[in-house]
Amino acid sequence: MSKQALLAHERVRLSRARRQKAGLKRVEVFIPTDKVGVLKAFVADLRAGSQSEAREKVRSLIAKAYRQFHASCLDNIQVNPAKADFGDAAVVAAALMHRGNAEAYRLGREISALVK
């Protein structure tokens, strides 16, 4: 195989690994043409529900981080855990990993894994 084919193959493998890690699965279905819009709407709802579950998990981990490490790691980071989004979670995770102890680092890695 050529070098470009290997690179393309590697990109596909990495893409599949990222989707699998995110909990996504590729599915191919055959449906009537007039039902395509209904299926797309249903899939959009499924994805939105999945993202909201991850967001709630991130919010609970941020709340835990503030309870345990507010004074030592998050003293000058103001994030409302009840309204936190993935961007806020990335900031909190970075602060935990760079400024905290081993337990804070572990929690930061857990938050970071949900953000990616």
N, C-alpha and C positions, 0 to 999 in steps of 0.2 A: 504494500500500500504506500501511497505517497504521503509526504509530510502533512499536506493539507487535509487529506482524508483522516489521518490520525488526529489532527487537531479538531476536526469536525466531530469525529467520534467521541473524543474526550469532552467536548462541549455538550453533546447530547447526554452523555453519562452524568456529567455534573449537574445539568439541568434536571434530569430525572431524580437524582439524589436530593436536590434542594426541594423539589415538589414532594417527594416522599417524606422528607424531614418535616415539611410543613403540614403533613397529613392529607395531601391531595393524591388523587388517583385518576388516571386518564381512563375515560370510558368512551367507547364508540357505540352509537346506537343508530338504528334506522327507524325513522318515523315518517309519517305523512308530511308532505311539504307544507300543508296549511297549519301544522302544529309546531313548526319550528319556533315561532315567537313565544308560544306557551312554554316550551322546553327551556328556552333561553331565560325567561323570567323566573322559572323554577330554579334553575341553576344559580342565577344571581342571588336569589333568596338563600339558597344553601350556603353559598360563599359568604354572604353577609352574616349569617348565623354563626359560621365557623370563626369569622374574624371577631365577632362580638364575644364569643367564648374565650378566645385568646386575650382580648382586651380586659375582660373581667379577671382573668388569672393574673395578668400583668398588674392590674390595679391592686389586687390583694397582696401581691409580692411587694409592691411599692409601699403599701401601708405597713407591712411587716418590717421593711427596711427602715422606715421612719420610726417605728416603735423601738427597734433595736439599735440603730446606728445614727440617729438624728444628731446627737451631740458630737460624735467623732468623725463622721464622714459627710453628712448632709447638712451641716450647719448653715451654709450660705446658698443652699439650693431650695427654692420654694416651688414645690409641685403639690398640687392638691390631688391626693391619691384617688378621690372619688371621681375626678374628671380627667385623670391622666390618660394620655394617648401613647402611642408607640414611640414617638419622638421624645417625650418626657421620660419614658422608661429607659431609653438609650442613655440619656444624661445621668439618670440615677444609677444605672448599672456601671457606667464608666467611673463615677465617683466612688462607688463601693469597691470596685476592683483596684483603683489606684490609691485610695486613701485609707482603706480599711485593713483589718486583720484577715486571717484565713477564712473565718466564717463569713465575713462581709464579702470577701472575694467570691466565695461559693455562691452566695445569694446573687451577687452581681452577674455571675456567669449564667445562673438560672434565668434571670430577667433578660439578659442579652440573647440567650437562645430562643426565647419567645419572640423577641423583636425582629430577628432576622428572617 
